[in-house]
Amino acid sequence: MSDHPLEARLISHRLIADLAARTALDTPGVLRLEPTLTSLLTHLGTGTIKNLRRTDTRATFARRDGVFVSVHNGIADVQLDIATDIAFSALNVAQAVREQLARTISHTGLIPGRIDISVLAIEHPSTATAAHPPGHL
């Protein structure tokens, strides 16, 4: 029998990334998540960026377009890159996303850590739809 208890993880870093994306997209004024060069590089070489950012070997990471999540010691840190509707105050939208995401993370049993929201674009909704048409199912 081991002296070290098994650690159960019901809430994964991938789930937090999914919740962060959904929370952002469900917030009035958010048009979409914005992919970045870092996201592209991660898709091309998964692990490369993760290994560069790793400071705690017990931390787990998830990245997808517009979302980067780090979970360590029961704390979830989130970076979101979003595009907002010009009819809304970008600052108010970012604050609303941050507050709702902190509540959502709290409901998982994790502690909300650093939540950074970067507004990378402010657009009229019709322009955003034309530039980024919805994907086909």
DSSP file (Angstrom, degrees, kcal/mol; ACC not computed):
  #  RESIDUE AA STRUCTURE BP1 BP2  ACC     N-H-->O    O-->H-N    N-H-->O    O-->H-N    TCO  KAPPA ALPHA  PHI   PSI    X-CA   Y-CA   Z-CA
    1    1 A M              0   0    0      0, 0.0     2,-0.2     0, 0.0     0, 0.0   0.000 360.0 360.0 360.0 136.4    0.0    0.0    0.0
    2    2 A S        -     0   0    0      2,-0.1     4,-0.1     1,-0.1     0, 0.0  -0.483 360.0-142.2 -82.1 148.5    1.3    3.4   -0.9
    3    3 A D  S    S+     0   0    0     -2,-0.2    -1,-0.1     2,-0.1     0, 0.0   0.607  87.2  78.0 -79.7 -12.7    1.8    6.2    1.5
    4    4 A H  S    S-     0   0    0      3,-0.0    -2,-0.1     1,-0.0     3,-0.1  -0.874  81.5-134.9-103.2 119.0    0.6    8.7   -1.1
    5    5 A P        -     0   0    0      0, 0.0     2,-0.2     0, 0.0    -2,-0.1  -0.326  28.7-101.7 -68.1 153.6   -3.1    8.8   -1.7
    6    6 A L        -     0   0    0     -4,-0.1     2,-0.6     1,-0.0     0, 0.0  -0.521  31.7-132.9 -72.6 141.9   -4.4    8.8   -5.2
    7    7 A E        -     0   0    0     -2,-0.2     2,-0.4    -3,-0.1    -1,-0.0  -0.877  16.4-150.1-100.6 119.4   -5.5   12.2   -6.5
    8    8 A A        -     0   0    0     -2,-0.6     2,-0.5     1,-0.0     0, 0.0  -0.717   9.1-167.8 -89.3 136.4   -8.9   12.3   -8.2
    9    9 A R        +     0   0    0     -2,-0.4     3,-0.1     1,-0.1    -2,-0.0  -0.877  23.2 155.9-126.9  99.3   -9.4   14.8  -11.0
   10   10 A L  S    S+     0   0    0     -2,-0.5     2,-0.7     1,-0.2    -1,-0.1   0.782  70.9  59.0 -88.2 -31.2  -13.0   15.2  -12.0
   11   11 A I  S    S-     0   0    0     97,-0.1    -1,-0.2     4,-0.0     2,-0.2  -0.881  78.2-166.8-102.7 111.1  -12.6   18.7  -13.3
   12   12 A S     >  -     0   0    0     -2,-0.7     4,-2.0     1,-0.1     5,-0.1  -0.505  34.7-113.8 -96.2 164.8   -9.9   18.8  -16.1
   13   13 A H  H  > S+     0   0    0      1,-0.2     4,-2.0     2,-0.2    49,-0.1   0.828 118.5  56.9 -62.8 -32.5   -8.1   21.7  -17.7
   14   14 A R  H  > S+     0   0    0      2,-0.2     4,-2.3     1,-0.2    -1,-0.2   0.894 105.2  50.2 -67.3 -39.0   -9.9   20.8  -20.9
   15   15 A L  H  > S+     0   0    0      2,-0.2     4,-2.8     1,-0.2    -2,-0.2   0.914 109.4  51.0 -64.3 -42.3  -13.3   21.2  -19.2
   16   16 A I  H  X S+     0   0    0     -4,-2.0     4,-2.6     2,-0.2    -2,-0.2   0.898 109.4  51.2 -62.2 -39.5  -12.2   24.6  -17.8
   17   17 A A  H  X S+     0   0    0     -4,-2.0     4,-2.4     2,-0.2    -2,-0.2   0.919 111.2  47.7 -63.0 -42.9  -11.2   25.6  -21.3
   18   18 A D  H  X S+     0   0    0     -4,-2.3     4,-2.6     2,-0.2    -2,-0.2   0.920 113.3  47.8 -63.0 -43.8  -14.6   24.5  -22.7
   19   19 A L  H  X S+     0   0    0     -4,-2.8     4,-2.8     2,-0.2    -2,-0.2   0.891 111.1  51.2 -64.2 -39.7  -16.4   26.4  -19.9
   20   20 A A  H  X S+     0   0    0     -4,-2.6     4,-2.3    -5,-0.2    -2,-0.2   0.923 111.8  46.8 -63.7 -44.2  -14.3   29.5  -20.5
   21   21 A A  H  X S+     0   0    0     -4,-2.4     4,-2.6     2,-0.2    -2,-0.2   0.941 115.3  45.4 -62.7 -47.8  -15.1   29.5  -24.2
   22   22 A R  H  X S+     0   0    0     -4,-2.6     4,-1.8     1,-0.2    -2,-0.2   0.907 112.0  51.9 -64.1 -42.2  -18.8   28.9  -23.6
   23   23 A T  H  < S+     0   0    0     -4,-2.8     4,-0.4    -5,-0.2    -1,-0.2   0.924 112.5  45.7 -60.5 -45.3  -19.0   31.6  -20.9
   24   24 A A  H >< S+     0   0    0     -4,-2.3     3,-1.5     1,-0.2     6,-0.2   0.950 113.5  48.1 -62.7 -49.0  -17.3   34.1  -23.2
   25   25 A L  H 3< S+     0   0    0     -4,-2.6    -1,-0.2     1,-0.3    -2,-0.2   0.762 109.2  54.4 -66.7 -24.6  -19.5   33.3  -26.2
   26   26 A D  T 3< S+     0   0    0     -4,-1.8    -1,-0.3    -5,-0.2    -2,-0.2   0.507  87.1 100.2 -85.1  -4.8  -22.7   33.5  -24.1
   27   27 A T  S X  S-     0   0    0     -3,-1.5     3,-2.1    -4,-0.4    70,-0.1  -0.705  84.4-111.7 -85.1 126.1  -21.8   37.0  -22.8
   28   28 A P  T 3  S+     0   0    0      0, 0.0     3,-0.1     0, 0.0    68,-0.1  -0.312 103.4  29.9 -55.8 132.9  -23.7   39.8  -24.6
   29   29 A G  T 3  S+     0   0    0      1,-0.3    56,-2.7    -4,-0.1     2,-0.6   0.191  88.6 114.5 101.4 -15.1  -21.2   41.8  -26.7
   30   30 A V  E <   -A   84   0A   0     -3,-2.1    -1,-0.3    54,-0.2    54,-0.2  -0.799  38.0-179.8 -89.9 123.5  -18.8   39.0  -27.4
   31   31 A L  E     -     0   0A   0     52,-2.9     2,-0.3    -2,-0.6    53,-0.2   0.857  59.8 -37.5 -87.4 -40.8  -18.7   38.2  -31.1
   32   32 A R  E     -A   83   0A   0     51,-1.2    51,-2.4    -8,-0.0    -1,-0.3  -0.982  60.0 -87.9-170.8 167.4  -16.2   35.4  -31.1
   33   33 A L  E     -A   82   0A   0     -2,-0.3    49,-0.3    49,-0.2    33,-0.1  -0.726  45.3-130.8 -84.9 144.1  -13.0   34.0  -29.6
   34   34 A E        -     0   0    0     47,-3.3    32,-0.3    -2,-0.3    47,-0.1  -0.869  10.4-139.7-104.1 119.1   -9.9   35.3  -31.5
   35   35 A P        -     0   0    0      0, 0.0     2,-0.3     0, 0.0    30,-0.1  -0.463  23.8-162.7 -69.5 149.1   -7.2   32.8  -32.6
   36   36 A T     >  -     0   0    0     -2,-0.1     4,-2.0     1,-0.1     5,-0.1  -0.773  35.3-101.1-125.9 171.9   -3.7   34.1  -32.2
   37   37 A L  H  > S+     0   0    0     -2,-0.3     4,-2.8     1,-0.2     5,-0.2   0.870 122.6  57.4 -60.5 -37.6   -0.3   33.1  -33.5
   38   38 A T  H  > S+     0   0    0      1,-0.2     4,-2.2     2,-0.2    -1,-0.2   0.907 105.2  50.7 -61.1 -41.1    0.4   31.3  -30.3
   39   39 A S  H  > S+     0   0    0      2,-0.2     4,-2.2     1,-0.2    -1,-0.2   0.922 110.6  49.4 -61.5 -43.6   -2.7   29.2  -30.8
   40   40 A L  H  X S+     0   0    0     -4,-2.0     4,-2.1     1,-0.2    -2,-0.2   0.934 111.0  48.5 -61.4 -47.1   -1.5   28.3  -34.3
   41   41 A L  H  X S+     0   0    0     -4,-2.8     4,-2.4     1,-0.2    -1,-0.2   0.869 109.8  53.1 -62.5 -35.8    2.0   27.4  -33.1
   42   42 A T  H  < S+     0   0    0     -4,-2.2    -1,-0.2    -5,-0.2    -2,-0.2   0.911 108.3  49.6 -65.4 -41.5    0.5   25.2  -30.4
   43   43 A H  H  < S+     0   0    0     -4,-2.2     3,-0.5     1,-0.2    -2,-0.2   0.871 113.0  48.0 -64.6 -35.4   -1.6   23.3  -32.9
   44   44 A L  H  < S+     0   0    0     -4,-2.1    -2,-0.2     1,-0.2    -1,-0.2   0.876 132.1  14.7 -73.0 -37.3    1.4   22.8  -35.1
   45   45 A G  S >X S-     0   0    0     -4,-2.4     3,-2.2    -5,-0.2     4,-0.5  -0.558  80.2-158.6-139.4  73.0    3.6   21.6  -32.3
   46   46 A T  T 34 S+     0   0    0     -3,-0.5    -3,-0.1     1,-0.3    -4,-0.1  -0.228  80.1  26.0 -54.1 134.2    1.6   20.7  -29.2
   47   47 A G  T 3> S+     0   0    0     -5,-0.0     4,-2.9     0, 0.0    -1,-0.3  -0.021  95.7  93.0 103.1 -30.7    3.7   20.8  -26.2
   48   48 A T  H <> S+     0   0    0     -3,-2.2     4,-1.6     2,-0.2    -2,-0.1   0.970  96.1  33.2 -62.3 -55.2    6.3   23.2  -27.4
   49   49 A I  H  X S+     0   0    0     -4,-0.5     4,-2.1     1,-0.2     5,-0.2   0.897 117.8  56.5 -67.3 -39.8    4.6   26.4  -26.0
   50   50 A K  H  > S+     0   0    0      1,-0.2     4,-1.2     2,-0.2    -2,-0.2   0.918 108.0  47.3 -58.5 -44.0    3.3   24.4  -23.1
   51   51 A N  H  < S+     0   0    0     -4,-2.9    -1,-0.2     1,-0.2    -2,-0.2   0.839 109.4  53.9 -68.8 -32.0    6.8   23.3  -22.1
   52   52 A L  H  < S+     0   0    0     -4,-1.6    -1,-0.2    -5,-0.2    -2,-0.2   0.873 114.3  41.1 -67.8 -36.0    8.1   26.9  -22.5
   53   53 A R  H  < S+     0   0    0     -4,-2.1     2,-0.3    -5,-0.1    -1,-0.2   0.608  88.0 114.1 -86.8 -12.7    5.5   28.2  -20.1
   54   54 A R     <  +     0   0    0     -4,-1.2     3,-0.1    -5,-0.2    -3,-0.0  -0.416  20.5 150.4 -69.5 123.7    5.7   25.3  -17.6
   55   55 A T        +     0   0    0      1,-0.3     2,-0.5    -2,-0.3    -1,-0.2   0.560  69.1  48.0-119.2 -25.6    7.0   26.4  -14.2
   56   56 A D    >   -     0   0    0      1,-0.1     3,-2.0     4,-0.0    -1,-0.3  -0.975  69.3-152.0-120.7 119.3    5.2   23.9  -12.0
   57   57 A T  T 3  S+     0   0    0     -2,-0.5    -1,-0.1     1,-0.3    -3,-0.0   0.670  96.4  59.7 -67.7 -14.7    5.3   20.3  -13.2
   58   58 A R  T 3  S+     0   0    0      2,-0.1    -1,-0.3    -3,-0.0    15,-0.2   0.510  85.0 103.1 -87.9  -4.3    2.0   19.6  -11.5
   59   59 A A    <   -     0   0    0     -3,-2.0     2,-0.4    13,-0.1    13,-0.2  -0.497  58.2-154.1 -77.9 146.3    0.2   22.2  -13.6
   60   60 A T  E     -B   71   0A   0     11,-2.5    11,-2.8    -2,-0.2     2,-0.3  -0.929   9.5-157.6-120.3 149.5   -1.9   21.1  -16.5
   61   61 A F  E     -B   70   0A   0     -2,-0.4     2,-0.3     9,-0.2     9,-0.2  -0.908  13.3-175.3-129.1 150.1   -2.6   23.3  -19.6
   62   62 A A  E     -B   69   0A   0      7,-2.2     7,-3.1    -2,-0.3     2,-0.4  -0.986   8.6-179.4-141.8 137.3   -5.2   23.5  -22.3
   63   63 A R  E     +B   68   0A   0     -2,-0.3     2,-0.3     5,-0.2     5,-0.2  -1.000  11.2 151.8-138.0 138.0   -5.2   25.8  -25.3
   64   64 A R  E >   -B   67   0A   0      3,-2.4     3,-2.7    -2,-0.4   -24,-0.1  -0.902  63.2 -46.4-148.2 175.0   -7.6   26.3  -28.2
   65   65 A D  T 3  S-     0   0    0     -2,-0.3   -32,-0.1     1,-0.3     3,-0.1  -0.237 128.6  -5.7 -52.0 116.9   -8.4   29.3  -30.4
   66   66 A G  T 3  S+     0   0    0    -32,-0.3    15,-2.4   -33,-0.1     2,-0.4   0.428 119.3  89.7  82.1  -0.5   -8.7   32.3  -28.1
   67   67 A V  E <   +BC  64  80A   0     -3,-2.7    -3,-2.4    13,-0.2     2,-0.4  -0.993  41.8 174.4-135.3 131.6   -8.4   30.3  -24.8
   68   68 A F  E     -BC  63  79A   0     11,-2.3    11,-2.7    -2,-0.4     2,-0.4  -0.985  12.9-175.7-132.8 125.8   -5.5   29.3  -22.7
   69   69 A V  E     -BC  62  78A   0     -7,-3.1    -7,-2.2    -2,-0.4     2,-0.4  -0.959  10.0-174.2-124.4 138.1   -6.0   27.6  -19.3
   70   70 A S  E     -BC  61  77A   0      7,-2.4     7,-3.2    -2,-0.4     2,-0.5  -0.998   5.1-168.4-128.5 127.9   -3.6   26.6  -16.6
   71   71 A V  E     +BC  60  76A   0    -11,-2.8   -11,-2.5    -2,-0.4     2,-0.3  -0.976  18.3 156.8-118.7 124.5   -4.7   24.5  -13.6
   72   72 A H  E >   - C   0  75A   0      3,-2.5     3,-2.1    -2,-0.5   -13,-0.1  -0.983  64.7  -8.4-149.4 132.8   -2.3   24.2  -10.7
   73   73 A N  T 3  S-     0   0    0     -2,-0.3     3,-0.1     1,-0.3   -14,-0.1   0.823 128.7 -52.7  51.4  37.3   -2.9   23.4   -7.0
   74   74 A G  T 3  S+     0   0    0      1,-0.2    37,-3.0    36,-0.1     2,-0.4   0.584 114.6 116.8  78.3   9.9   -6.6   23.7   -7.4
   75   75 A I  E <   -Cd  72 111A   0     -3,-2.1    -3,-2.5    35,-0.2     2,-0.6  -0.938  51.7-153.0-114.4 132.6   -6.4   27.2   -9.0
   76   76 A A  E     -Cd  71 112A   0     35,-2.7    37,-3.1    -2,-0.4     2,-0.4  -0.922   8.1-168.9-108.4 118.6   -7.5   27.8  -12.6
   77   77 A D  E     -C   70   0A   0     -7,-3.2    -7,-2.4    -2,-0.6     2,-0.4  -0.871  10.5-168.6-101.7 138.4   -5.9   30.7  -14.5
   78   78 A V  E     -Cd  69 115A   0     36,-2.7    38,-2.9    -2,-0.4     2,-0.5  -0.990  16.9-169.1-134.2 136.8   -7.5   31.7  -17.8
   79   79 A Q  E     -Cd  68 116A   0    -11,-2.7   -11,-2.3    -2,-0.4     2,-0.4  -0.996  14.9-173.6-119.7 123.7   -6.5   33.9  -20.7
   80   80 A L  E     -Cd  67 117A   0     36,-2.9    38,-3.2    -2,-0.5     2,-0.5  -0.964  13.1-161.2-119.3 136.1   -9.2   34.7  -23.3
   81   81 A D  E     + d   0 118A   0    -15,-2.4   -47,-3.3    -2,-0.4     2,-0.3  -0.974  27.6 172.5-114.0 117.7   -8.7   36.6  -26.5
   82   82 A I  E     -Ad  33 119A   0     36,-2.8    38,-2.7    -2,-0.5    39,-1.0  -0.813  33.9-138.5-127.8 162.1  -12.1   38.0  -27.8
   83   83 A A  E     -Ad  32 121A   0    -51,-2.4   -52,-2.9    -2,-0.3   -51,-1.2  -0.967  30.1-155.4-113.4 137.1  -13.7   40.2  -30.4
   84   84 A T  E     -Ad  30 122A   0     37,-2.8    39,-2.8    -2,-0.4     2,-0.3  -0.773  20.4-102.8-116.7 160.2  -16.5   42.4  -29.2
   85   85 A D  E >   - d   0 123A   0    -56,-2.7     3,-1.9    -2,-0.3    39,-0.2  -0.600  25.4-134.2 -77.1 133.9  -19.5   44.1  -30.8
   86   86 A I  T 3  S+     0   0    0     37,-2.7    38,-0.1    -2,-0.3    -1,-0.1   0.725 102.9  67.6 -63.6 -21.6  -18.9   47.9  -31.4
   87   87 A A  T 3  S+     0   0    0     36,-0.3     2,-0.3     2,-0.1    -1,-0.3   0.593  97.7  63.9 -75.0  -9.8  -22.4   48.6  -29.9
   88   88 A F  S <  S-     0   0    0     -3,-1.9     2,-0.5   -59,-0.2     3,-0.1  -0.830  95.2-104.7-113.4 151.5  -21.0   47.5  -26.5
   89   89 A S     >  -     0   0    0     -2,-0.3     4,-2.5     1,-0.2     5,-0.2  -0.653  26.7-147.0 -71.5 120.5  -18.3   49.0  -24.3
   90   90 A A  H  > S+     0   0    0     -2,-0.5     4,-2.6     1,-0.2     5,-0.2   0.875  98.0  53.0 -59.2 -38.6  -15.4   46.6  -24.7
   91   91 A L  H  > S+     0   0    0      2,-0.2     4,-2.2     1,-0.2    -1,-0.2   0.918 110.5  46.6 -63.3 -43.9  -14.3   47.3  -21.1
   92   92 A N  H  > S+     0   0    0      2,-0.2     4,-2.4     1,-0.2    -2,-0.2   0.886 112.4  50.5 -66.7 -38.3  -17.7   46.4  -19.8
   93   93 A V  H  X S+     0   0    0     -4,-2.5     4,-2.5     2,-0.2    -2,-0.2   0.938 110.9  48.5 -63.8 -46.8  -17.9   43.3  -21.9
   94   94 A A  H  X S+     0   0    0     -4,-2.6     4,-2.4     1,-0.2    -2,-0.2   0.905 112.5  48.8 -60.9 -41.6  -14.4   42.1  -20.7
   95   95 A Q  H  X S+     0   0    0     -4,-2.2     4,-2.6     2,-0.2    -1,-0.2   0.903 110.4  50.7 -65.2 -41.3  -15.4   42.8  -17.1
   96   96 A A  H  X S+     0   0    0     -4,-2.4     4,-2.5     2,-0.2     5,-0.2   0.907 111.5  48.1 -63.1 -41.9  -18.7   40.8  -17.5
   97   97 A V  H  X S+     0   0    0     -4,-2.5     4,-2.7     2,-0.2     5,-0.2   0.933 112.1  49.8 -62.9 -45.6  -16.8   37.9  -19.0
   98   98 A R  H  X S+     0   0    0     -4,-2.4     4,-2.2    -5,-0.2    -2,-0.2   0.927 113.2  45.4 -59.6 -47.5  -14.3   38.0  -16.2
   99   99 A E  H  X S+     0   0    0     -4,-2.6     4,-1.9     2,-0.2    -1,-0.2   0.926 115.7  45.3 -65.0 -45.3  -17.0   38.1  -13.4
  100  100 A Q  H  X S+     0   0    0     -4,-2.5     4,-2.6     1,-0.2    -1,-0.2   0.893 112.7  51.4 -66.6 -38.7  -19.1   35.3  -15.0
  101  101 A L  H  X S+     0   0    0     -4,-2.7     4,-2.8    -5,-0.2     5,-0.2   0.887 107.2  53.0 -66.1 -38.3  -16.1   33.1  -15.6
  102  102 A A  H  X S+     0   0    0     -4,-2.2     4,-2.1    -5,-0.2    -1,-0.2   0.915 111.4  46.9 -61.7 -42.0  -14.9   33.5  -12.0
  103  103 A R  H  X S+     0   0    0     -4,-1.9     4,-1.7     2,-0.2    -2,-0.2   0.922 112.3  50.1 -64.1 -43.5  -18.4   32.3  -10.9
  104  104 A T  H  X S+     0   0    0     -4,-2.6     4,-0.6     1,-0.2    -2,-0.2   0.917 111.1  48.0 -62.1 -44.8  -18.3   29.4  -13.4
  105  105 A I  H ><>S+     0   0    0     -4,-2.8     3,-1.3     1,-0.2     5,-1.0   0.906 108.3  55.5 -62.4 -41.6  -14.9   28.3  -12.2
  106  106 A S  H ><5S+     0   0    0     -4,-2.1     3,-1.3     1,-0.3    -1,-0.2   0.862 100.7  59.2 -59.2 -36.5  -16.0   28.5   -8.6
  107  107 A H  H 3<5S+     0   0    0     -4,-1.7    -1,-0.3     1,-0.3    -2,-0.2   0.695  98.6  59.4 -67.6 -18.1  -18.9   26.2   -9.3
  108  108 A T  T <<5S-     0   0    0     -3,-1.3    -1,-0.3    -4,-0.6    -2,-0.2   0.625 118.1-109.7 -83.1 -12.7  -16.4   23.5  -10.4
  109  109 A G  T < 5S+     0   0    0     -3,-1.3     2,-0.2    -4,-0.5    -3,-0.2   0.301  84.1 115.6  97.7  -8.7  -14.7   23.4   -7.0
  110  110 A L  S   <S-     0   0    0     -5,-1.0    -1,-0.4   -35,-0.0   -35,-0.2  -0.505  70.6-113.1 -86.5 163.1  -11.6   25.1   -8.4
  111  111 A I  E     -d   75   0A   0    -37,-3.0   -35,-2.7    -2,-0.2     2,-0.3  -0.854  28.3-120.9 -96.6 126.2  -10.4   28.5   -7.2
  112  112 A P  E     +d   76   0A   0      0, 0.0   -35,-0.2     0, 0.0     3,-0.1  -0.522  39.9 176.1 -65.6 125.9  -10.5   31.2   -9.9
  113  113 A G  E     -     0   0A   0    -37,-3.1     2,-0.4    -2,-0.3   -36,-0.2   0.274  51.3 -12.1 -99.2-132.1   -7.0   32.5  -10.3
  114  114 A R  E     -     0   0A   0      1,-0.0   -36,-2.7     2,-0.0     2,-0.5  -0.587  60.9-170.6 -73.7 127.0   -5.8   35.1  -12.8
  115  115 A I  E     -d   78   0A   0     -2,-0.4     2,-0.5   -38,-0.2   -36,-0.2  -0.939   5.1-175.0-123.1 106.6   -8.4   35.8  -15.5
  116  116 A D  E     -d   79   0A   0    -38,-2.9   -36,-2.9    -2,-0.5     2,-0.5  -0.889   5.8-168.3-106.4 128.2   -7.1   37.9  -18.3
  117  117 A I  E     -d   80   0A   0     -2,-0.5     2,-0.5   -38,-0.2   -36,-0.2  -0.970   2.5-168.2-116.6 120.3   -9.4   39.1  -21.1
  118  118 A S  E     -d   81   0A   0    -38,-3.2   -36,-2.8    -2,-0.5     2,-0.9  -0.941  12.1-150.7-109.5 123.8   -7.8   40.6  -24.2
  119  119 A V  E     +d   82   0A   0     -2,-0.5   -36,-0.2   -38,-0.2     3,-0.1  -0.831  21.8 171.5 -91.7 108.3  -10.0   42.4  -26.6
  120  120 A L  E     +     0   0A   0    -38,-2.7     2,-0.3    -2,-0.9   -37,-0.2   0.623  63.1  21.0 -94.8 -15.0   -8.3   41.9  -29.9
  121  121 A A  E     -d   83   0A   0    -39,-1.0   -37,-2.8     2,-0.0     2,-0.4  -0.990  52.5-162.7-153.5 144.9  -11.0   43.3  -32.2
  122  122 A I  E     +d   84   0A   0     -2,-0.3     2,-0.3   -39,-0.2   -37,-0.2  -0.980  34.8 158.1-127.6 116.9  -14.0   45.6  -31.9
  123  123 A E  E     -d   85   0A   0    -39,-2.8   -37,-2.7    -2,-0.4   -36,-0.3  -0.877  48.2 -99.6-138.7 162.9  -16.3   45.2  -34.9
  124  124 A H    >>  -     0   0    0     -2,-0.3     4,-2.2   -39,-0.2     3,-0.8  -0.706  43.1-120.9 -77.9 137.0  -19.9   45.7  -36.2
  125  125 A P  H 3> S+     0   0    0      0, 0.0     4,-2.2     0, 0.0     5,-0.2   0.835 111.2  52.5 -53.7 -38.3  -21.6   42.3  -36.0
  126  126 A S  H 3> S+     0   0    0      1,-0.2     4,-1.9     2,-0.2     5,-0.1   0.866 110.2  49.1 -68.3 -33.3  -22.4   42.1  -39.7
  127  127 A T  H <> S+     0   0    0     -3,-0.8     4,-2.3     2,-0.2    -1,-0.2   0.898 110.5  50.8 -67.9 -41.1  -18.7   42.8  -40.5
  128  128 A A  H  X S+     0   0    0     -4,-2.2     4,-2.1     1,-0.2    -2,-0.2   0.892 110.4  48.9 -65.0 -39.9  -17.6   40.0  -38.1
  129  129 A T  H  < S+     0   0    0     -4,-2.2    -1,-0.2    -5,-0.2    -2,-0.2   0.896 112.6  47.7 -67.4 -40.1  -20.0   37.5  -39.6
  130  130 A A  H  < S+     0   0    0     -4,-1.9    -2,-0.2     1,-0.2    -1,-0.2   0.881 116.0  44.0 -68.4 -37.3  -18.8   38.3  -43.2
  131  131 A A  H  < S+     0   0    0     -4,-2.3    -2,-0.2     1,-0.3    -1,-0.2   0.819 128.8  26.7 -76.3 -30.7  -15.1   38.1  -42.1
  132  132 A H  S  < S-     0   0    0     -4,-2.1    -1,-0.3    -5,-0.2    -2,-0.1  -0.646  81.8-166.0-132.8  73.9  -15.6   34.9  -40.1
  133  133 A P        -     0   0    0      0, 0.0    -3,-0.1     0, 0.0    -4,-0.1  -0.274  35.9 -92.4 -62.5 148.2  -18.6   33.0  -41.5
  134  134 A P        -     0   0    0      0, 0.0     2,-0.1     0, 0.0    -5,-0.0  -0.288  45.8-110.1 -60.7 145.0  -19.9   30.2  -39.2
  135  135 A G        -     0   0    0     -3,-0.1     2,-0.3     1,-0.1    -3,-0.0  -0.354  31.4-106.8 -73.7 156.4  -18.4   26.8  -39.9
  136  136 A H              0   0    0      1,-0.1    -1,-0.1    -2,-0.1     0, 0.0  -0.610 360.0 360.0 -83.4 143.6  -20.5   24.0  -41.5
  137  137 A L              0   0    0     -2,-0.3    -1,-0.1     0, 0.0    -2,-0.0   0.444 360.0 360.0 -84.7 360.0  -21.6   21.1  -39.3
